[in-house]
């Protein structure tokens, strides 16, 4: 049973719900543990104490049914906290975990996140730090209580069902869960979740089983069935959903948005594959993803590589090690350099890492806007020393930021940059409508005197009406068309048509991927205003100032 240790000062926050919960606490430092346990005993029903990870896991094996929260030091001689929590979550994914460590190290934090830890305390441990972390755990538990209202079997029951029976598994995510939770008060949101569960219960196959595996995810398992049957079910859900009334009360209705992940087989990997398929559907923008087989070790290795890249990004930002390179844009008529595009690179020791190897990871951790601000600052500082024109790329995340326009205006004033020298490049695929925040942001920049350039036009499903809404100054034709104008008739026709469209809209045209003189001559004959590509100049930290260097 729990060790009997001295009590600490009484807790002042409302953790009444924790009075029914039991904690397993692992800490090698017995003096530190004594004070912590004394404080925790004021909050929880029982405390199990272990001096190392192995002892903690042994206690867990004997009391797994009643342990609710694990608090563990990350660094212990006999089985560290990470390994302990990994092993515990295999048996009981429901258990919440908190790591305690002396080091505020990015690598350790990423490692903790990867094993699914819910809280993190930096030593020295104080009552306030414990309270703050428990508040986070309390919010997490409150949310998880929400999905219990459906009375559906949970993820543990799903594991038991698929452990020995083969079939298809469809994992379904309520994609607008957070939006619906914001709109409706708790009592009404309960009805939202019940209505969604009721929909799946009503239209799932008769012999299938419905589970709720998290607050926003459901799963349907059908034994001895194929992936084609699963795809048919998903399509059926999407058709019926459009006619189904998701009613909360009286005539108050809501419209759910679902995403699906499909896989077939049995055992632990079945759920893992279905969740990967769900993740893939989100990245591809499709309604569902399907993964029949996957190298989980390779996927795990990729996650470790991604974690390394994330760590490298954060370190580069902290140490001001992001490199901004500048690629010249050539005026086809005057035969002079007209402008420069700022392009970010990452320094890794002596190596320079290209953006395609780290920007996706930066987006996942919400660091794109931080990177953009460093590019803006470095570029404004460099071009404050001359009168040259330049352009900077903005992502959709940047353009939805509340303070990005203010930041740009502030930096321009600080470095005395005239706005008409600067063009902000926006990807053509960014979705906007007449009332969107993105469109408002574009208008704000133009009102300040900055210019707008539409980047990679033609690379996705081009929308000419959307282009007109942007009221851009420049249009950059995607390089996939430009590079083929010499040998491919369709590329020539498309490039020419886009250029003519831009002219009717009073936009200047820039051809990307101009990689040799033949391409340059053709796009010049088309009347395209500017050229950019390796034939003109590669991105470099130093500005290419002389046209003699080009030819």
N, C-alpha and C positions, 0 to 999 in steps of 0.2 A: 504494500500500500504506500501512498505518498509519504515521504519523509516529513517529520514534524519539525519545522524550522521557525525561527522568530518571525513575527508579523511586522509589516512596515506600516507607514502612514496610510490611513484609509483613503480609498479612491473617491474622487469627487465627481466623476462623470457617470452618465447613465449607461451602465453595462448590465442592467437587470437580466437581460436575456442570457447572459453568459453564466448565470448562476446554475444552469443545468448542464454546463459543458465541462469536459475534462481535458487537461493539458498534459502533454508529455514534454518535459524540458530537459535538454542535454547541454551540459556545460562542464568543462574540466576544472575551471576555477571555482572551488567550493565556496570561497568567501563571497565572491560576486553572486553565485547562485543562491546563497542563503538570503540575501536581501531581496533579490528578484522574486524568489518563491514566496517570501513573506508578503510581498505586495500582490502577487498573483492570487494568493489564497483569499484576499479580500474580494476578488472578482469572480473566480471560478469555483465550481463544486469541488473538484479534486485536482491535485497536481502529482504527476509521477516524475521523479527526478532520476536522471542517469548521468554518470561521470564521463561517458564517451558514447560514440555512435553505436558500437556493438551492443553495449548494455541497453541503450535506448531501443534498438531494434528488437532485442529479446523481450523487453517490457511490452513493446507494441504487439509482438506475436501472441502474447498471453492476454492482452487486453484490447485487441483491435476493435472490438465491438463498441467500446465505450469511449475511446480516445477521439477527440474532435479537432484538436489543434496541436501542432508540433512546433516548439520553439527550440532552435538548435544553433549552437556556435558553428560557423562554417569550417573552422580549422581545429580539428581534434586529431590526436595521434592515432587512435584506433577507430577508423571509419569517420570521415568528415561529414559535415552537414549535408553536402550535396548528395553524396552517395546514400546517406540515411534517408533523405526525403525521396530520392528516386525509388528506393526499394519499397518504402511505405506507400507511395502513390500507385505502385503496381497493384497492390492489394486493395487500397482504399483511396481512389481518386478524389473522394469527397472531402478528405482531411485537408484542413488549411495549414499552411506552413509559414513560419517566420524565421529568417536567418539573422544571426547576430555576428558581427565581425568588427575587428579593430581597423580594417582597411576600407577606405572609400575608393575602391579601385573599380574602374569601368569594366575590366575583364571579369571581375568577380560578380558584378551586378548583372552582366549579360549571362554569365553562367547560372546565376540564381533564377533569372527570368526563364531561361531555357528549360529548367526543371519544373517550372510552374509555381514558384514561390509567390505567396501573396503579400508578404511584408518583409521589411529590411530595416534593421536597427544597427546604427554605428555606435560602438563603444566610445566613451563610458555610458552604460545604460542608466537612464534616469526614469523616474515615474512618468514624466511628460512624454518622453520618447515611446515608452510602452503604451501610454494612452493613445497617442497619435496613431501608432501602428494598429492597435486594437480597433480604433474607429474605422480604419480602412477595412479590417476584417469584418467588422459588424455590418458595414455597408454591403460587402460582398455576400454575406450570409443573408441579409435582408432581400437582396436581389434574387438569390437562389431559392428563397422561400416562395418567391413569386411563381416559379414553375411547378411547385408542389400542388398548387390549387387545381391542376387538371386531374390529379390522382392517377396519372399515367405511370407505368413502370419507368424507372430511371436508368442511367447509364450502366449501373452495376448489373441490373437485370438484362440489359442488352448484351453485356459481356458474357453473361451466363448462357443466354440464348444462342449466340453465334459461336460459342466455343467448340461445339461439336456438330452443328447443323449447317449445311451449305445452302446458299441461295443468293438473292440479290439484297443489297442494302442501299436505301436511298436516305441520305442525310439532308434535311431541309432546314434552311436558315431563314428566319423572319428578318429580312434585310433592313426594314425600316422600324425595327424594334425600338431603337433609341428615340427616333422621331415620335413614335406613338406614345412612348413613355413620357415624353416631354409635353405632349398635347393633353393627355388625359390624367386626371388625378388617380390616386392609387386604387380606389374602389372601382372606377370605370376601367382602368388598365387591366385589372383582374378579369373583367368581362371580355376585354380584347383577347387576352391569352386563351380564355375558355372558348371563345368563338373560333379562334384559329385551330385549336385542338379538336373542336367539334367538327370543323370542316374536314380535317384529315380522317377523323374517325368515321364520318359519314361516307366518304368516297374512296377509302382505301379498299383493296381487294378483300373479300370475305375471310380468307384464311391467313391473312397477313397480321403482323403485330406492330402496334404503334407505341413508340417510346418518346419521352421527353428527356433529352440528354443534357440540356443546359437551359438557362432562362430563355434563350432565343432560338434553340435548335431542337428539332424533332427528328425522329428516324423511323423508317418503315422497313421491316424485314419480312421477306416472303421466301419461305423455304422452297428448295428445289425449283427455282425459277431463274430465268436468264436476264442478261442485261437489256435485251430488246424489250422484254416485258416491263422492265424498270423504266426505260425510255418512254414507252407507251403510257405508263402511269403518270410520269412527269408531264407529258404533253396533255394528258387528260385533265390533270389538276389545273394547268394554265388555262385551258379552254373553259372549264366549269367555273373557275375563279371569277371570270369576267361577268358571269351571270348571277353568281351566288351573292346573297345579301349578308354581309358581315355586320350584324346588328348588335348594338350595345344595349340600347333601350329605345322604346317607342320607334321613331323613324331615324334615330341617330345611327349612322353606319360609318364604317372606315374601310380603307382599301389596303390590304397587305401586299407586300412585295416579297416574293420568295426567290431563293437561290437553291440549287440542288447539286449534290455530289453523289455519284453512282459507282458502285463496285459490286463484284460477285466473288463468292468463295465462302470461307469460314474462318473463325479464329480472330485473334487480336488484330492481325494485319487487314482484315476486311474493313473494320472501322477506320483504321489509319488511312487506307486507300480512299475510302469514301470522303473522309475529311480533306485529303489532298485534292481530290476531284472537285470538292466544293471551293477550295482555295483557288484552284486553277480556273474555275468558272468565273470567279470574281476578277482575276487578272485578265482573262480574255474578253470579259464583257458579255459572255454567253449566259443563257438561262441555266444550263447545267453543264457539269463536267463529268467525264467518265474515265476511271482509271482501273484497268483490269489487273495490271501487274506493275510493280514499281520496285526499284532497288532502294530499299529503305536505308541501307547503309550509305549508299551514294548520296541520298537525300540528306541524311544526317551529316555527312561530310560537307555538303554544300552549306548547311546551316552553320557549321563551324567556321567555314571560310567566310560566310556572310558576317558572322560575329566578329571575325578578325578585321574585315573591311569596316564595319561600323566603329570598332575601336580605333581604327586608323583615321577615320573621318573625324571623330571627336577629338582625337589628339591633334590632328592638323588644324582644326578650328581653334583649339585652345592655344596652340603654339604659333598661330598665324602662318601656317605652312601651305595653305592653298595657293596654287600657282595659277595666274591668269595669263593666258596667251592671246595674241591678237593676230587675226588673219585679215589681210588686206582685201578690200573690195574695189575693183577697177572700173573706171569710167570708160566705157567703150568708145565714146566720141572724142573726149579730150585726151585719151591715152594717159591719164594720170590716176594715181590712187585717190579715190573719193572718200573712203571711210575704212573702219576696222571693226570686225566683230570680236567681242570679248568672249573667250572660251575657257572654261575652268579645267584645270588638271590637278591631280593629287600627287604630292611628293611622298615617296616611300623610300627613304634612304637616298640612294643614288638614282633610283628609278622614278620615272614619271608615269602615273597611272591615268589612262584615258577615262573620260566621263562615263562611257558605257559600262565600265567595270565597278562604278560606285554610286552613281546618281540614283539608281533604283533602290539601293539600300538606304541612301540618305532620305528618300521619300518615305520609306517604311517607318523610319524613326522620327519623322517630322523635322528633318534638318535642312530641307531644300531652301526654305526662306532664309535661314541663317547663312547658307552658302551664297545665295543671291545677294544678300546685303554686303558680304565681304567683296564680291565681284564689283558691286556698285561703288563701294568705297575705294577699292584699289584702282578701278578704271577712272573714276572722277579725279582721284589724286594724280594719276599719270597724265591725263589729258588736260589738267589745269595748267600744265607747263607748255602747252601749244594751242593751236587753234583748229586742230583736226576734228573731223566728225568720227563718231563711233556708235556702236550698237551693243545692246545687252539683252540676253534672253530672259524672259519671265515665264515661269510655270503657272499652271492653273492655281496651284496652292498660293503662289505669290500674289496672284491677281485677286484672290478672295480674302487676302489679309486686310484687316481693318486699317492698318497704319502704314502700308507700303508706300502709298502716294505721299504721305507726309514725310516719310523717311527720304524718299527720292528728292522731294522739294528741299528738304533741310540740307542734304548733302550737296545739292547743286548750288545752293546759296553759300554754303561754307567754302566750297572749292571754286566758287565764282565761275561755274559752268553755265554757258548760255543754253537754255533748253533746246533750241532749234538745232544744236549740234548732235543731239542724242536721239537715237531711235531705239525703241523697245520692241524686241521681236516676240511675237506671240504665235504659238503653234496653231495652224489652221484648224486642227481637229478639236480645239477647245470649244465645248458646247456652251452657247449663249442664247439668250432670247431677248426680246425688247426690254424686259424689266430686270435682267440679271445683274448681279453684282459685278461680274466681269465687264459687262458693257459700260456700267457706271464708272468703273475704274479706268477704262480706256478713254472715256470722255474727259475724266478729270485730268489725265496726263496730257491730252491734246489741248485742253483749256489752259494748261500751264505753259504750253508751247513745245512740248516734247512730240516726237514723231512716233508713229506706229508702223511696224513692219509685220506682215503675215508670213510666217516661216513654213517651209516644206509644203507649199500649196500643191495639191494633187497626190500627196502620199497616202491620204485616207479617202473617205467618201466625201468629196468636195461639195460644198454647199455655197452656191453663188449668192443666195439671198443673205446668208450669214455674213459673207464677206462685205456686202453692201452695208450691213448694220455696223460693222466695225469702223467704216470710214477711214481706212488705213492710207498711209502715204506710200508705202512700198509693198510689193508682192514678190516673194522669193519662190521661184519655180523649183520644185523638188528635183534633186540631182539624178534620181532614177530615170527621168525623162531627158534631162539635158545631156547626160553622158552618151545617150543613144542616138542623138540627132544626126550623126554622120552616116550610120549604117541602117538605122531602123526608121522606116517611113512613118509608122504610127507615132514614135517618139517625137519626130520632127513636127508632125501635124498637131499633136497635143501641146507641145511647147509653143508653137506658133499661135494656136488658138488661145492659150492662157495669156500670152503676151498681148494679143489683140484685145481680149476682154479687159485686162488691166488698164490698157490705154483708154478705153471707153469710160473707165471709172476714174480717170485722171490719177492713176497710180503709176509710179516708177517701177520698173521691173528689174529684178536681180536674178541672174541665172547661177545656180549653185553647181558644184562639181564640174567646173570647167578645167579639164585635166590635160588638154593639149591645144596647140594652135589651130588645128582644123575645127575643133568645136568652137573656139573663140571667134573665128572668122564667120562661121555659120550663124551664131546667135547675134553677132554684130550686124550681119546682113538682115536679120529679122527685125532689127530696130530695137532690140533689147538694150536697156540703158547701161546696166552694170554686170560685171562678171566676178565670180568668186570661186576659187578652187586651187588645187595644188599647182596648176600651171601659172597662176597669178602669184601665189605664195602660200607656204605652209604656216600654220599657227606657230608663233614664236613669242617668247617673253619680250624681246626687243621689237620695236616697231620697224617694219620695212618701209623706209621713207623714200627710196629712190626707185623710179620706174626703170632705171637702167638695170637694176637687180632682177627685174622681171624678164626682160627680153635680151 
